[in-house]
Amino acid sequence: LGSFFKGTSVDQNSKFEDKDKKIINSMKWPDIFNKKVDISKIKLESIKPWIDNRITELIEMEDELVTNLAMSYLEEQQEHGKTLCPK
């Protein structure tokens, strides 16, 4: 009988590598961006107004959907106890 697994895995094949990660690693970043952020030490409700204002500044319109998306991403990271990479 033949082997069940044939060929290469996604991890072994370079055409399936994460393109965004490759671009991010090729860019020059300030030294402060090398420090990871422990999201468990951040009180998300205290930074929500800043996130809302900053998103409104960047997209030049108030968009509750984008703000909620950003907040839900941060909350999910906090629940899983992950650290954030600022890049």
Secondary structure, DSSP 8 states (H G I E B T S, - for coil): ---S--S--TTT-GGGS-HHHHHHHHS---GGGGS-EEGGG--HHHHHHHHHHHHHHHHTS--HHHHHHHHHHHHHHHHTT-EE---
